[in-house]
Amino acid sequence: MRTFEFHRPENAALAVSAAARARTAQQGADIRFVAGGTTLIDLMKLEVETPDRLLDINRLPLDKIEDLPNGGLKIGATVRNSDLAHHTKVQKDYAVLSQAILSGASAQLRNLATTAGNLLQRTRCMYFRDTAMPCNKREPGTGCPAITGSNRMLAILGTSESCIATNPSDMCVAMSALEATIHVQGPRGTREIAFGDFHLLPGDTPHRETVLEPGDLITHVILPPPRTGSRQVYLKLRDRSSYEFALASAAVVIEIADGKVTYARVALGGVGSKPWRSHEAEAVLTGRPADPATFRNAADAALRDAKAQSENGFKIELARRCLIHALQTAAKG
């Protein structure tokens, strides 16, 4: 691991200004905010991440889960995953989020990992994590050996000729289906970002994974007021039952009245280059009977544009069945 500076800013404003000052003074130096460090520290040990300065935000007042006047929920950036998953309101009104978080990592990691850290989780692609190999995400312009190499775990949706890496987060899939909003404080002030706009497709710039700019600090996430009577399910399929990343997963939030789907939000994990919201599946579901035929049609629509690589073609059918089963489970209440 390379040497780096370590600082503990006293508040969010000082954290942002310290990051901005350091970047200006050191002519583009890499600055990272660190909380749980469950991904960042690992990548620093591998020298995939080599920041010049770490700003520890654990002492900032960003670790609260608060009810909002409109019935929504405010989740601080440094709220630990375990605290979020076991929060009474989350379990009651945002069950898909609790289920998603508890399906990820291990209890020990969930006790340390944070909300903002999970939003920024890097891919587990073996080529990205091995500095002896080329990788467009790590070093732009060097190539993507995964396309002709080991790609069983990698993406089939949202890929490009430059990158087929998969977003590994479970939490983000659920937040996508819940239509969360991410709040950021940066050198140019504060702003809110719709969840679907936060992560970027790889395109020709796979090294740029989110819309965050240098010095931007995620302060909290807002969940909209819960849908009364909604049925929520997160289903994760993987090689083993715990401590494993998804081969395919599905987060569904649906409402059913008189035998028809009146509201649907669908997101997929394990198959996309970003947390994959399927507006196509939602369009097929809305207004249609809540029956197996509709669910099959929705799954077909969700995977219609999937592009298989040499080793992951099975993911298309696996993701299809995952979504169908999640919808059937939700429909049964």
Backbone torsions as a table, in degrees:
resi	resn	phi	psi	omega
1	MET	NA	136.0	-179.8
2	ARG	-79.1	160.8	178.0
3	THR	-71.9	152.9	179.0
4	PHE	-156.1	160.7	175.3
5	GLU	-87.8	149.8	-179.0
6	PHE	-132.6	126.2	-178.4
7	HIS	-136.4	155.6	176.6
8	ARG	-123.0	93.4	178.0
9	PRO	-65.6	151.6	-174.1
10	GLU	-84.6	-22.0	178.4
11	ASN	-152.9	173.1	-175.1
12	ALA	-63.5	-39.9	-179.4
13	ALA	-62.3	-42.2	178.3
14	LEU	-68.2	-34.7	177.5
15	ALA	-61.9	-46.1	-179.0
16	VAL	-65.8	-45.9	-178.5
17	SER	-67.0	-35.6	177.7
18	ALA	-64.0	-40.5	178.3
19	ALA	-65.4	-42.4	-179.3
20	ALA	-66.3	-43.8	-179.6
21	ARG	-63.5	-43.9	-177.9
22	ALA	-63.7	-40.2	-179.1
23	ARG	-65.5	-39.5	-179.8
24	THR	-69.9	-44.9	-176.5
25	ALA	-66.5	-35.0	-175.8
26	GLN	-102.6	18.2	174.0
27	GLN	52.3	62.6	174.9
28	GLY	88.2	20.5	179.7
29	ALA	-59.2	147.1	178.1
30	ASP	-78.8	124.3	178.7
31	ILE	-119.0	137.6	177.3
32	ARG	-131.4	138.2	168.0
33	PHE	-85.4	139.6	-179.3
34	VAL	-129.4	138.2	175.5
35	ALA	-127.8	-91.9	177.3
36	GLY	-69.2	-37.5	177.3
37	GLY	73.3	13.4	-173.9
38	THR	-67.9	-22.2	173.6
39	THR	-106.4	-46.2	-174.0
40	LEU	-58.8	-47.7	-176.4
41	ILE	-64.2	-39.7	176.0
42	ASP	-58.4	-45.3	-177.8
43	LEU	-70.1	-29.3	174.9
44	MET	-68.6	-38.3	177.6
45	LYS	-63.2	-35.4	178.8
46	LEU	-81.6	-7.6	-175.4
47	GLU	62.8	27.2	168.9
48	VAL	-78.6	-41.5	171.5
49	GLU	-104.4	129.4	-179.8
50	THR	-133.9	63.0	-177.9
51	PRO	-68.0	149.6	175.4
52	ASP	-82.4	-25.7	-176.5
53	ARG	-146.5	136.8	172.7
54	LEU	-110.7	133.8	176.1
55	LEU	-113.1	109.8	-177.3
56	ASP	-77.5	117.7	-177.6
57	ILE	-104.8	12.1	-176.8
58	ASN	-62.8	-27.5	-177.7
59	ARG	-89.1	-2.3	177.4
60	LEU	-76.9	150.3	-177.9
61	PRO	-78.0	64.1	-176.8
62	LEU	-121.5	22.2	-172.3
63	ASP	-112.4	26.0	-176.5
64	LYS	-109.0	149.9	170.2
65	ILE	-112.5	118.8	-171.2
66	GLU	-127.9	137.0	172.5
67	ASP	-71.3	142.1	177.7
68	LEU	-104.3	153.8	-177.8
69	PRO	-55.8	-31.2	-178.6
70	ASN	-84.8	4.0	-179.7
71	GLY	96.9	-7.9	178.7
72	GLY	-76.7	-170.7	-175.7
73	LEU	-137.1	135.1	176.2
74	LYS	-106.3	124.7	-176.2
75	ILE	-117.4	116.7	-179.3
76	GLY	-66.2	154.0	-175.7
77	ALA	-60.9	-33.0	-176.6
78	THR	-102.3	15.0	171.9
79	VAL	-60.8	128.8	-179.7
80	ARG	-71.9	146.3	-178.0
81	ASN	-56.4	-40.2	-180.0
82	SER	-63.2	-43.5	180.0
83	ASP	-63.4	-38.1	179.7
84	LEU	-69.1	-45.5	-177.3
85	ALA	-64.3	-33.0	-176.4
86	HIS	-97.2	3.0	179.1
87	HIS	-65.6	135.8	-173.4
88	THR	-57.5	-45.5	-178.1
89	LYS	-68.6	-36.2	178.5
90	VAL	-64.8	-45.1	179.6
91	GLN	-63.9	-33.6	-176.4
92	LYS	-83.6	-47.9	-170.5
93	ASP	-104.6	-19.9	-179.3
94	TYR	-131.0	53.8	-173.2
95	ALA	-58.2	-34.2	-178.9
96	VAL	-61.8	-31.9	178.6
97	LEU	-71.3	-45.3	177.7
98	SER	-60.0	-45.3	-179.7
99	GLN	-61.8	-42.0	-178.1
100	ALA	-64.5	-47.2	-178.2
101	ILE	-62.6	-43.7	-177.3
102	LEU	-70.3	-14.8	177.3
103	SER	-86.9	-7.3	-174.9
104	GLY	-102.7	152.2	172.2
105	ALA	54.8	-140.6	177.9
106	SER	-133.2	167.4	179.7
107	ALA	-57.9	-39.8	-178.6
108	GLN	-64.1	-43.8	179.5
109	LEU	-68.8	-39.6	179.5
110	ARG	-64.2	-27.1	178.0
111	ASN	-71.4	-17.2	-177.1
112	LEU	-114.2	-36.0	-176.7
113	ALA	-64.0	149.7	-174.4
114	THR	-117.4	167.5	179.1
115	THR	-60.6	-52.4	-178.4
116	ALA	-66.0	-37.9	178.4
117	GLY	-61.1	-39.2	178.9
118	ASN	-66.3	-37.4	176.8
119	LEU	-60.4	-29.9	-175.2
120	LEU	-105.5	14.2	-177.4
121	GLN	-58.0	132.9	-178.6
122	ARG	-87.4	161.0	-178.1
123	THR	-65.0	155.7	176.4
124	ARG	-98.1	10.8	179.3
125	CYS	-52.3	129.3	-175.0
126	MET	-63.0	-29.6	-179.1
127	TYR	-74.9	-33.6	176.2
128	PHE	-65.1	-37.3	-174.6
129	ARG	-87.3	-4.6	-178.7
130	ASP	-112.0	106.0	-175.2
131	THR	-70.6	-8.0	175.7
132	ALA	-81.4	-10.7	-177.8
133	MET	-107.6	152.0	173.5
134	PRO	-69.9	153.7	178.6
135	CYS	-166.6	118.2	179.9
136	ASN	-63.2	-29.4	-179.7
137	LYS	-72.0	-36.3	-179.8
138	ARG	-87.2	-42.3	179.8
139	GLU	-134.4	96.0	-176.2
140	PRO	-53.0	136.1	176.8
141	GLY	92.4	-3.5	-177.0
142	THR	-89.1	-16.6	178.3
143	GLY	113.0	171.4	178.4
144	CYS	-127.8	90.0	-178.6
145	PRO	-66.8	-16.3	-179.9
146	ALA	-63.7	-28.4	-176.8
147	ILE	-61.5	-36.9	178.0
148	THR	-110.1	6.0	-175.6
149	GLY	-114.8	-135.3	-178.2
150	SER	-82.1	109.1	-174.8
151	ASN	-135.5	18.8	-177.4
152	ARG	-56.0	-39.6	-175.8
153	MET	-88.5	-1.1	-166.9
154	LEU	-92.8	-177.8	-164.7
155	ALA	-79.9	153.1	173.5
156	ILE	-123.0	-3.7	178.4
157	LEU	-128.1	135.7	176.2
158	GLY	76.4	18.1	-178.7
159	THR	-83.2	172.2	175.8
160	SER	-144.3	177.5	177.8
161	GLU	-71.4	-10.5	-179.2
162	SER	-97.7	-20.5	-174.1
163	CYS	-165.4	137.6	174.9
164	ILE	-126.2	22.3	-178.7
165	ALA	-67.0	149.1	-178.5
166	THR	-100.4	139.8	169.3
167	ASN	-72.5	128.3	-170.9
168	PRO	-91.7	-4.8	-169.1
169	SER	-75.4	138.9	168.8
170	ASP	-87.8	-45.5	-178.4
171	MET	-54.9	-41.5	-176.2
172	CYS	-66.2	-32.2	178.5
173	VAL	-63.3	-45.1	178.9
174	ALA	-66.2	-42.3	179.8
175	MET	-64.3	-31.4	175.8
176	SER	-64.0	-45.6	179.2
177	ALA	-66.5	-29.0	179.8
178	LEU	-86.3	-4.5	178.8
179	GLU	57.9	51.8	177.8
180	ALA	-67.9	163.7	174.9
181	THR	-124.5	132.4	-177.9
182	ILE	-101.0	129.8	-178.2
183	HIS	-107.7	133.3	-171.4
184	VAL	-129.5	141.0	171.9
185	GLN	-117.2	127.0	-176.4
186	GLY	-140.0	-177.2	-178.8
187	PRO	-57.8	-25.0	-179.3
188	ARG	-103.2	17.0	177.3
189	GLY	109.9	-161.9	-177.8
190	THR	-105.1	154.2	175.8
191	ARG	-156.9	160.9	175.2
192	GLU	-117.6	144.5	-174.1
193	ILE	-127.4	123.5	174.7
194	ALA	-59.5	141.2	-173.4
195	PHE	-56.4	-41.2	-178.3
196	GLY	-65.1	-17.5	-179.9
197	ASP	-97.2	-5.4	-171.7
198	PHE	-76.6	-49.3	-179.5
199	HIS	-88.0	144.8	-177.1
200	LEU	-106.6	147.5	170.9
201	LEU	-71.8	152.5	-175.3
202	PRO	-64.9	-44.3	-178.6
203	GLY	47.2	-132.7	176.8
204	ASP	-94.6	0.8	-177.9
205	THR	-129.3	62.1	-176.5
206	PRO	-65.5	-17.3	178.5
207	HIS	-71.4	-16.5	177.8
208	ARG	-101.2	106.6	-169.9
209	GLU	-99.6	-23.1	179.8
210	THR	-136.7	173.3	179.0
211	VAL	-85.1	1.9	179.1
212	LEU	-61.8	142.1	175.5
213	GLU	-103.8	161.5	179.4
214	PRO	-53.3	130.0	179.9
215	GLY	92.6	-11.7	179.3
216	ASP	-67.9	135.1	179.0
217	LEU	-120.8	121.5	173.0
218	ILE	-70.1	125.4	-179.6
219	THR	-102.2	-36.9	179.2
220	HIS	-166.0	169.1	176.4
221	VAL	-123.6	139.0	177.9
222	ILE	-110.4	128.2	170.7
223	LEU	-99.1	133.5	179.8
224	PRO	-66.4	165.7	177.7
225	PRO	-52.6	140.8	-177.1
226	PRO	-65.6	151.1	176.7
227	ARG	-82.3	111.0	-179.1
228	THR	-62.0	126.1	178.8
229	GLY	82.4	5.4	179.6
230	SER	-71.5	152.7	178.3
231	ARG	-111.7	125.3	-170.4
232	GLN	-126.6	134.2	-179.8
233	VAL	-143.6	137.7	167.4
234	TYR	-119.2	122.7	179.7
235	LEU	-120.6	129.2	-176.9
236	LYS	-124.7	125.5	176.8
237	LEU	-109.3	132.6	-173.7
238	ARG	-154.2	172.6	-176.3
239	ASP	-71.6	-28.1	176.1
240	ARG	-140.1	166.7	-167.2
241	SER	-80.7	-10.1	178.8
242	SER	-152.2	160.7	177.2
243	TYR	51.7	50.2	-178.3
244	GLU	-149.4	146.0	177.8
245	PHE	-80.6	156.4	-174.7
246	ALA	-73.1	138.4	162.3
247	LEU	-79.5	-38.5	173.6
248	ALA	-157.7	143.6	175.6
249	SER	-145.8	161.7	-179.8
250	ALA	-143.5	133.4	172.4
251	ALA	-113.7	122.9	-179.4
252	VAL	-127.9	138.5	173.4
253	VAL	-130.1	111.0	-176.7
254	ILE	-131.8	156.4	170.9
255	GLU	-125.3	141.5	-177.7
256	ILE	-128.7	132.4	176.1
257	ALA	-139.2	131.8	-179.8
258	ASP	53.3	38.5	175.3
259	GLY	79.2	3.1	-179.3
260	LYS	-118.7	150.5	176.2
261	VAL	-78.7	119.1	-179.0
262	THR	-102.2	-14.3	-179.5
263	TYR	-153.7	136.8	179.9
264	ALA	-149.2	132.2	170.4
265	ARG	-131.1	128.8	-173.4
266	VAL	-133.0	133.1	174.2
267	ALA	-139.1	147.2	-179.1
268	LEU	-117.5	148.7	176.2
269	GLY	-127.9	164.0	178.1
270	GLY	77.3	-7.8	-175.6
271	VAL	-125.6	-9.0	-174.7
272	GLY	-113.9	155.4	175.3
273	SER	-74.7	-9.8	171.6
274	LYS	-145.5	167.1	174.3
275	PRO	-55.1	122.5	-162.0
276	TRP	-101.5	97.1	174.1
277	ARG	-76.1	128.5	-178.6
278	SER	-106.9	92.4	174.8
279	HIS	-67.3	-26.5	179.0
280	GLU	-65.1	-45.8	178.2
281	ALA	-64.9	-39.6	179.8
282	GLU	-61.8	-40.6	-179.9
283	ALA	-64.8	-38.5	178.9
284	VAL	-67.9	-37.2	-175.9
285	LEU	-73.5	-42.3	-170.1
286	THR	-64.6	123.8	178.3
287	GLY	85.6	-1.6	-178.5
288	ARG	-102.5	161.0	177.7
289	PRO	-59.7	140.8	178.1
290	ALA	-82.2	72.3	-176.0
291	ASP	-133.1	169.8	-176.6
292	PRO	-56.7	-36.5	-179.1
293	ALA	-64.1	-43.7	178.3
294	THR	-63.8	-42.1	-178.3
295	PHE	-65.5	-38.4	177.2
296	ARG	-65.3	-41.5	178.9
297	ASN	-64.0	-38.9	178.7
298	ALA	-64.3	-42.6	179.2
299	ALA	-65.6	-39.2	176.7
300	ASP	-60.6	-42.4	-179.9
301	ALA	-65.1	-39.6	-178.4
302	ALA	-64.1	-33.1	-175.2
303	LEU	-105.1	8.4	-175.0
304	ARG	-58.8	-36.7	-176.3
305	ASP	-97.8	12.9	-179.6
306	ALA	-64.7	142.1	178.8
307	LYS	-124.8	111.7	-177.4
308	ALA	-81.2	150.6	172.2
309	GLN	-103.6	-171.0	-171.7
310	SER	-64.0	-29.0	-174.2
311	GLU	-118.4	-4.0	-172.3
312	ASN	-120.4	21.8	178.3
313	GLY	-60.8	-28.9	178.4
314	PHE	-60.5	-22.6	-177.3
315	LYS	-65.1	-26.8	-178.9
316	ILE	-63.2	-50.7	179.3
317	GLU	-71.2	-36.5	179.5
318	LEU	-62.2	-46.1	179.4
319	ALA	-65.4	-38.2	177.8
320	ARG	-59.2	-50.7	-179.0
321	ARG	-66.6	-35.3	178.1
322	CYS	-60.4	-47.1	-179.3
323	LEU	-66.5	-42.5	178.3
324	ILE	-58.5	-46.2	-178.4
325	HIS	-65.6	-40.4	178.3
326	ALA	-62.4	-41.7	179.1
327	LEU	-66.5	-42.0	178.0
328	GLN	-62.8	-41.5	179.3
329	THR	-64.4	-43.5	178.8
330	ALA	-64.8	-40.2	-178.1
331	ALA	-63.3	-30.9	179.2
332	LYS	-78.5	-7.6	178.0
333	GLY	76.8	NA	NA
